[in-house]
Amino acid sequence: MDRISGLSDELLVKVLRFLPTKEVVSTSILSKRWEVLWLWVPKLNFVMNHYESDLPIQDFITKNLLLLKAQVIESFHLQCFNSSFKPEDIKHWVETTISRRVRELIINYCDLSWLDKPVVLLAIPSSLYTCTSLVTLKLIGDTIIVDVPRTVCLPSLKTLKLDSVAYSSEDSLRLLLSYCPVLEDLTINRDRHDNVKTLVIIVPSLLRLNLPIDGAYSCDGYVIVTPSLKYFKVPGLYEEDFSYLIMHMPKVEEADLSVEQDVERLFESITSVKRLSLSVLLDIEDESMYHNGIYFNQLEHLNLHIYRDNWSKLLVRLLEDSLKLRVLKLVVEVRFSIYNLKSIL
């Protein structure tokens, strides 16, 4: 303990940054010096499980967040699933972190009391949408509503995750994305009642996109314009009564696609891909599952997972159109049989 006490405050704060917030705060009982040392730690992580008592944590955050001495809050992460966390309190905490130039904000909130009473939505404060310091934003939970004002400016935001949130209007998501000039990494997981009919993603700077394309969300269609994209993940393309437009992505190097219907438009957009993971659930009638003229001239690694008969037709077609292919991993699940092949070409 004497050796630790001999270290400078600056060095001790750097060490405390790597500990969970509960442990960081517990150091305050060690001595007078340690009593306020934790207030300089710029990372706060409050992750509550379903069984923990949330009220003490809620009171603690309310009383101490304003007392933090760090000029910049590097990360504020709040995960709570209990009605003891009130939306108005969370909004106040978010506003406080914004005033302290927060760089990473993660809110995972779900009011599980909806079984007993009407759901109370958490509306993200409007000041968030003009936070110039914010680099990473992750909003998770179907009781969070994204209400984007007309004045938006997120000049530093590079990573955005919107998971099961709702939007106050049809135009909220498009408006938000249009004012993120350096956005590089975008993940969207949709909720059936997210209030979006046509999902529009026009982001020239985007490098990574993770997006299910699905008609099961009362969605009329998708528009994706991301000319700088390098990584494209579609966890599921389930084509129902909706349309989608994906503009060509000339810089895509890696794609991870899971499709149940026509893959032609997806293939047209990713012809520059070098590494492709493809899970196919559609029935393959003949070689014309995608038209002639689509070539994968840069494809070197292919992971192909097929769940239907006639799988060899797709394989032969892909081999013919991928002259640089060096590594092939093939998994075929037909009825109750599984074939697994890995080869170096």
C-alpha positions in Angstrom: 0.0 0.0 0.0 2.9 2.4 0.8 4.3 1.9 -2.7 1.0 2.6 -4.3 0.6 5.8 -2.2 4.0 6.9 -3.4 2.7 7.2 -6.9 1.5 10.5 -8.3 -2.2 11.3 -8.5 -2.0 11.4 -12.3 -0.6 7.9 -12.5 -3.1 6.5 -10.0 -6.0 7.9 -12.0 -4.6 6.2 -15.1 -4.6 2.9 -13.2 -8.2 3.5 -11.9 -9.4 4.0 -15.4 -9.1 0.2 -16.1 -11.2 -0.8 -13.1 -15.0 -1.1 -12.9 -16.7 2.0 -11.6 -17.9 0.3 -8.4 -14.4 -0.7 -7.6 -13.1 2.7 -8.4 -15.5 4.4 -6.0 -14.8 1.9 -3.3 -11.2 3.2 -3.1 -12.6 6.4 -1.6 -12.6 4.7 1.9 -8.8 4.1 1.9 -7.7 7.5 3.1 -8.3 11.2 2.8 -6.3 11.3 -0.3 -8.2 8.5 -2.0 -11.6 10.0 -0.9 -11.7 12.4 -3.9 -9.2 10.7 -6.2 -11.8 8.7 -8.0 -13.6 11.9 -9.1 -10.8 12.5 -11.6 -11.4 9.2 -13.4 -12.9 10.1 -16.8 -14.6 6.7 -17.4 -17.9 5.7 -15.8 -19.5 2.3 -16.3 -22.8 1.5 -14.5 -24.1 -1.9 -15.7 -27.0 -3.2 -13.7 -28.4 -6.7 -14.1 -32.0 -7.6 -13.6 -31.6 -8.6 -10.0 -29.5 -5.7 -8.5 -31.0 -3.0 -6.5 -30.8 0.1 -8.7 -31.9 2.8 -6.3 -28.5 3.3 -4.5 -26.8 3.6 -7.9 -29.4 6.0 -9.1 -28.9 8.2 -6.1 -25.1 7.9 -6.3 -25.1 9.1 -10.0 -27.4 12.0 -9.3 -25.3 13.2 -6.4 -21.8 12.7 -7.8 -21.9 13.2 -11.6 -21.7 17.0 -11.2 -18.8 16.6 -8.8 -16.5 14.9 -11.4 -13.3 16.8 -11.8 -12.2 15.4 -15.1 -12.5 18.1 -17.8 -13.5 15.5 -20.4 -15.7 12.4 -19.7 -14.1 9.8 -22.0 -16.9 7.3 -21.5 -20.3 7.1 -19.8 -22.0 3.7 -20.0 -25.3 3.1 -18.4 -27.2 -0.2 -18.6 -30.4 -0.6 -16.7 -33.6 -2.6 -17.0 -35.5 -1.5 -13.9 -38.2 1.1 -13.5 -36.4 2.6 -10.6 -34.3 4.4 -13.2 -36.5 7.3 -14.3 -36.3 8.6 -17.9 -36.1 12.2 -16.6 -33.1 11.3 -14.4 -31.3 9.6 -17.3 -31.9 12.6 -19.5 -30.4 14.8 -16.9 -27.3 12.6 -16.6 -26.9 12.6 -20.4 -27.1 16.4 -20.4 -24.5 16.6 -17.7 -22.0 14.4 -19.6 -22.6 16.5 -22.7 -21.7 19.6 -20.8 -18.5 17.8 -19.8 -17.5 17.0 -23.4 -18.3 13.3 -23.4 -16.6 11.3 -26.1 -18.3 7.9 -25.7 -22.0 7.6 -24.6 -23.7 4.2 -24.3 -27.3 4.0 -23.0 -28.9 0.6 -22.7 -32.3 1.2 -21.2 -35.4 -0.9 -21.0 -38.3 -0.3 -18.6 -39.4 -3.9 -17.8 -42.3 -2.5 -15.8 -44.4 -2.4 -19.0 -46.0 -5.6 -17.9 -47.7 -3.8 -15.0 -48.2 -0.3 -16.4 -47.9 1.8 -19.6 -44.4 2.2 -21.0 -42.6 5.4 -20.3 -40.3 6.3 -23.2 -36.8 7.8 -22.8 -36.5 10.7 -25.1 -32.8 11.6 -25.8 -32.2 15.3 -25.0 -31.9 17.6 -28.0 -28.4 18.8 -26.7 -27.0 15.4 -27.7 -27.5 16.1 -31.4 -25.1 19.1 -31.2 -22.4 17.6 -29.1 -19.2 18.4 -30.9 -17.0 16.1 -28.7 -19.0 12.9 -29.2 -17.1 10.2 -31.1 -19.1 7.0 -30.2 -22.9 6.8 -29.5 -24.8 3.6 -28.8 -28.5 3.7 -27.9 -30.0 0.3 -27.1 -33.6 -0.5 -26.0 -37.1 -0.4 -27.4 -38.2 2.3 -24.9 -35.7 4.8 -26.2 -37.1 7.3 -28.7 -34.8 9.2 -31.1 -36.3 12.7 -31.6 -33.9 14.5 -33.9 -34.3 18.3 -33.9 -33.9 20.4 -37.1 -30.6 21.7 -35.7 -28.1 18.8 -35.8 -24.3 18.8 -35.8 -22.2 15.8 -34.8 -18.9 16.7 -36.4 -16.8 14.1 -34.5 -19.1 11.1 -34.4 -17.4 8.1 -36.0 -19.4 5.1 -34.4 -23.1 4.9 -34.2 -25.3 2.0 -33.0 -29.1 2.2 -32.9 -30.5 -1.0 -31.5 -34.3 -1.5 -31.4 -34.9 2.2 -30.7 -37.9 4.1 -32.1 -37.8 7.3 -34.1 -40.1 10.3 -33.5 -40.8 10.7 -37.2 -40.2 9.1 -40.5 -37.4 11.6 -41.3 -35.5 11.4 -37.9 -32.9 8.8 -38.9 -32.1 10.3 -42.3 -31.7 13.7 -40.7 -29.4 12.4 -38.1 -27.2 10.6 -40.5 -27.0 13.5 -42.9 -25.2 15.6 -40.2 -22.5 13.1 -39.3 -19.8 14.1 -41.8 -17.1 11.7 -40.5 -19.3 8.7 -39.5 -17.4 5.5 -40.2 -19.2 2.6 -38.4 -23.0 2.2 -38.4 -25.1 -0.6 -36.9 -28.9 -0.5 -37.0 -31.0 -3.2 -35.5 -34.7 -2.5 -36.1 -37.8 -2.8 -33.9 -41.2 -3.6 -35.5 -42.6 -0.4 -34.2 -39.8 2.0 -34.9 -41.9 4.4 -37.0 -39.8 4.2 -40.2 -41.3 3.2 -43.5 -38.4 3.8 -45.8 -35.0 3.5 -44.3 -32.5 5.9 -46.0 -28.8 5.6 -45.4 -26.8 8.2 -47.4 -23.4 8.5 -45.7 -20.4 9.2 -48.0 -17.8 8.7 -45.2 -19.2 5.3 -44.0 -16.7 2.4 -43.8 -18.6 -0.3 -42.0 -22.3 -1.0 -42.1 -24.2 -3.7 -40.2 -27.9 -3.8 -41.2 -30.6 -6.4 -41.5 -32.7 -5.8 -44.7 -36.1 -7.1 -43.8 -39.7 -6.5 -44.8 -41.0 -7.6 -41.4 -40.9 -4.1 -39.8 -43.8 -2.5 -41.7 -41.1 -1.2 -44.0 -41.7 0.0 -47.6 -38.0 -0.1 -48.6 -34.4 0.6 -48.1 -32.0 3.1 -49.8 -28.3 2.6 -49.2 -25.7 5.0 -50.7 -22.3 4.4 -49.1 -19.6 4.8 -51.8 -16.6 4.5 -49.3 -17.9 1.3 -47.6 -15.2 -1.4 -46.9 -17.2 -3.8 -44.7 -20.9 -4.7 -45.3 -22.9 -7.1 -43.1 -26.5 -8.1 -43.8 -27.5 -10.5 -41.1 -30.7 -11.4 -43.0 -32.3 -10.4 -46.3 -35.8 -11.6 -46.1 -37.6 -10.2 -49.2 -41.3 -9.7 -48.7 -43.5 -6.9 -50.0 -40.8 -4.2 -50.0 -38.1 -2.8 -52.3 -34.5 -1.9 -51.7 -31.9 0.1 -53.6 -28.2 -0.4 -52.9 -25.8 1.7 -54.9 -22.5 0.2 -56.0 -19.9 0.1 -53.3 -16.6 0.2 -55.2 -14.4 -0.1 -52.2 -15.9 -3.0 -50.3 -13.3 -5.5 -49.2 -15.3 -7.7 -46.9 -19.0 -8.7 -46.9 -21.0 -11.0 -44.6 -24.4 -11.8 -46.1 -27.3 -14.0 -45.1 -30.0 -14.1 -47.7 -33.3 -15.9 -48.3 -34.3 -14.4 -51.6 -32.8 -12.9 -54.7 -29.1 -12.0 -54.2 -28.5 -10.3 -57.5 -28.8 -6.7 -56.3 -26.5 -7.4 -53.4 -23.9 -9.0 -55.7 -24.0 -6.0 -58.1 -23.1 -3.7 -55.2 -20.1 -5.7 -53.9 -18.1 -6.9 -56.9 -14.9 -5.5 -55.4 -15.1 -7.8 -52.4 -12.0 -9.7 -51.3 -13.5 -11.8 -48.5 -17.1 -13.0 -48.7 -19.1 -15.0 -46.2 -22.4 -16.0 -47.8 -25.3 -17.9 -46.1 -27.9 -18.9 -48.7 -31.4 -20.1 -47.8 -33.0 -19.7 -51.2 -33.9 -22.4 -53.7 -31.5 -22.4 -56.6 -33.3 -23.4 -59.8 -30.5 -22.8 -62.3 -27.3 -20.8 -62.9 -29.3 -17.6 -63.6 -29.7 -16.8 -60.0 -27.7 -13.7 -60.9 -27.2 -12.4 -64.4 -24.1 -12.6 -66.5 -21.6 -9.8 -66.2 -21.3 -9.9 -62.4 -17.7 -10.9 -61.7 -15.8 -11.0 -58.4 -12.4 -10.1 -59.8 -10.8 -9.4 -56.3 -12.4 -12.3 -54.4 -9.8 -14.4 -52.6 -11.6 -16.0 -49.6 -15.1 -17.4 -49.8 -17.1 -19.0 -46.9 -20.3 -20.5 -48.4 -23.1 -21.9 -46.3 -26.0 -23.4 -48.1 -29.3 -24.8 -46.8 -31.0 -25.9 -50.0 -30.8 -28.5 -52.8 -29.0 -27.8 -56.1 -26.2 -26.1 -54.1 -23.5 -27.2 -56.6 -24.9 -24.8 -59.3 -24.3 -21.8 -57.1 -20.8 -23.1 -56.2 -19.8 -23.7 -59.9 -21.1 -20.2 -60.9 -19.2 -18.5 -58.1 -16.0 -20.4 -59.0 -16.4 -19.4 -62.6 -16.8 -15.7 -61.7 -14.0 -15.5 -59.1 -10.7 -16.1 -60.9 -8.5 -15.0 -58.0 -10.2 -17.3 -55.4 -7.6 -19.0 -53.2 -9.5 -20.2 -50.1 -12.9 -21.9 -50.1 -14.9 -23.1 -47.1 -18.2 -24.8 -48.0 -20.9 -26.0 -45.6 -24.0 -27.6 -47.0 -27.0 -28.5 -44.9 -29.5 -30.4 -47.0 -32.3 -32.1 -45.1 -30.5 -33.8 -42.3 -27.1 -34.1 -43.9 -24.2 -31.7 -43.4 -21.2 -31.5 -45.7 -18.2 -29.5 -44.7 -15.4 -28.8 -47.1 -12.4 -26.5 -46.7 -9.9 -26.2 -49.5 -7.1 -24.1 -50.8 -7.5 -23.5 -54.5 
